[in-house]
Protein backbone atom coordinates (compact mmCIF):
# COMPACT_ATOMS: atom_id res chain seq x y z
CA UNK A 1 0.00 0.00 0.00
CA UNK A 2 1.44 3.36 -1.02
CA UNK A 3 0.64 6.58 0.83
CA UNK A 4 1.35 9.61 -1.31
CA UNK A 5 2.21 13.04 0.12
CA UNK A 6 -0.26 15.77 -0.82
CA UNK A 7 -0.55 19.46 0.03
CA UNK A 8 -1.15 19.99 3.73
CA UNK A 9 -4.48 21.68 4.30
CA UNK A 10 -7.81 20.83 5.80
CA UNK A 11 -10.59 20.44 3.26
CA UNK A 12 -14.13 21.64 3.85
CA UNK A 13 -17.31 20.14 2.51
CA UNK A 14 -20.66 21.67 3.34
CA UNK A 15 -19.25 23.25 6.50
CA UNK A 16 -17.97 19.90 7.77
CA UNK A 17 -14.21 19.73 8.35
CA UNK A 18 -12.61 16.40 7.80
CA UNK A 19 -11.38 14.08 5.13
CA UNK A 20 -12.85 14.48 1.66
CA UNK A 21 -12.14 12.42 -1.42
CA UNK A 22 -9.40 10.40 0.23
CA UNK A 23 -7.19 13.22 1.52
CA UNK A 24 -6.42 13.46 5.23
CA UNK A 25 -5.66 16.76 6.95
CA UNK A 26 -2.11 15.47 7.54
CA UNK A 27 -1.59 15.62 3.78
CA UNK A 28 -1.58 11.86 3.27
CA UNK A 29 -3.58 10.25 0.50
CA UNK A 30 -5.98 7.68 1.92
CA UNK A 31 -6.91 6.00 -1.35
CA UNK A 32 -6.28 2.24 -1.21
CA UNK A 33 -5.61 2.17 2.50
CA UNK A 34 -6.19 -1.01 4.44
CA UNK A 35 -8.57 -1.39 7.35
CA UNK A 36 -5.54 -1.64 9.66
CA UNK A 37 -4.18 1.69 8.37
CA UNK A 38 -7.55 3.37 8.84
CA UNK A 39 -7.77 2.04 12.41
CA UNK A 40 -4.33 3.49 13.17
CA UNK A 41 -5.46 6.80 11.69
CA UNK A 42 -8.59 6.80 13.88
CA UNK A 43 -6.49 6.17 17.01
CA UNK A 44 -4.06 8.95 16.14
CA UNK A 45 -1.42 9.59 18.81
CA UNK A 46 -3.42 8.10 21.67
CA UNK A 47 -1.64 5.03 23.14
CA UNK A 48 -3.18 1.72 22.00
CA UNK A 49 -4.16 0.55 25.49
CA UNK A 50 -5.82 3.87 26.35
CA UNK A 51 -7.71 4.03 23.07
CA UNK A 52 -8.84 0.40 23.28
CA UNK A 53 -10.18 1.06 26.78
CA UNK A 54 -12.04 4.14 25.58
CA UNK A 55 -13.67 2.17 22.77
CA UNK A 56 -14.34 -0.88 24.96
CA UNK A 57 -12.15 -3.37 23.09
CA UNK A 58 -9.40 -5.47 24.70
CA UNK A 59 -5.98 -3.92 24.03
CA UNK A 60 -4.57 -7.12 22.50
CA UNK A 61 -7.52 -7.30 20.09
CA UNK A 62 -6.97 -3.68 19.07
CA UNK A 63 -3.28 -4.40 18.48
CA UNK A 64 -4.14 -7.36 16.23
CA UNK A 65 -6.60 -5.23 14.27
CA UNK A 66 -3.98 -2.51 13.71
CA UNK A 67 -1.39 -5.06 12.59
CA UNK A 68 -3.88 -6.53 10.10
CA UNK A 69 -3.87 -9.91 11.85
CA UNK A 70 -7.65 -9.95 12.03
CA UNK A 71 -10.72 -7.85 11.37
CA UNK A 72 -12.96 -6.38 14.05
CA UNK A 73 -16.20 -8.25 14.65
CA UNK A 74 -19.45 -6.37 14.03
CA UNK A 75 -19.91 -5.35 17.66
CA UNK A 76 -16.38 -3.90 17.77
CA UNK A 77 -16.98 -1.98 14.53
CA UNK A 78 -20.14 -0.51 16.02
CA UNK A 79 -18.21 0.56 19.14
CA UNK A 80 -15.44 2.17 17.09
CA UNK A 81 -17.85 4.08 14.83
CA UNK A 82 -20.07 5.18 17.72
CA UNK A 83 -17.36 6.26 20.15
CA UNK A 84 -15.19 7.95 17.51
CA UNK A 85 -18.05 9.45 15.49
CA UNK A 86 -16.74 8.16 12.18
CA UNK A 87 -18.39 6.98 8.99
CA UNK A 88 -18.71 3.15 8.98
CA UNK A 89 -18.44 3.06 5.18
CA UNK A 90 -15.12 4.87 5.36
CA UNK A 91 -13.83 2.61 8.13
CA UNK A 92 -14.76 -0.63 6.37
CA UNK A 93 -14.17 0.27 2.73
CA UNK A 94 -12.08 3.43 2.70
CA UNK A 95 -14.84 5.20 0.74
CA UNK A 96 -16.66 8.39 1.58
CA UNK A 97 -15.96 10.96 4.25
CA UNK A 98 -14.15 10.42 7.52
CA UNK A 99 -15.37 13.55 9.29
CA UNK A 100 -14.16 14.73 12.67
CA UNK A 101 -17.77 14.68 13.82
CA UNK A 102 -20.64 12.84 12.26
CA UNK A 103 -24.26 12.96 13.39
CA UNK A 104 -24.96 10.03 15.69
CA UNK A 105 -26.84 7.20 14.04
CA UNK A 106 -29.38 5.17 15.97
CA UNK A 107 -28.04 1.72 16.86
CA UNK A 108 -30.46 -0.04 14.46
CA UNK A 109 -29.39 2.18 11.55
CA UNK A 110 -25.70 1.57 12.29
CA UNK A 111 -26.29 -2.21 12.48
CA UNK A 112 -28.13 -2.12 9.15
CA UNK A 113 -25.41 -0.05 7.48
CA UNK A 114 -22.69 -2.43 8.68
CA UNK A 115 -24.66 -5.48 7.47
CA UNK A 116 -25.33 -3.95 4.05
CA UNK A 117 -21.70 -2.93 3.64
CA UNK A 118 -20.52 -6.43 4.59
CA UNK A 119 -22.89 -8.20 2.21
CA UNK A 120 -22.12 -5.82 -0.65
CA UNK A 121 -18.37 -6.40 -0.33
CA UNK A 122 -18.04 -10.00 0.85
CA UNK A 123 -21.33 -11.68 -0.02
CA UNK A 124 -23.27 -13.86 2.35
CA UNK A 125 -21.52 -15.23 5.46
CA UNK A 126 -20.17 -18.80 5.36
Secondary structure, DSSP 4 states (H G I P E B T S, - for coil): ----B-----EEETTEEEEBTTB-TTSBB-TT--HHHHHHHHHTTS-HHHHHHHHT--HHHHHHHHHTSS---HHHHHHHHHHHT--HHHHHHS-S-EESS-PPPPHHHHHHHHHHHHHHHH-S--
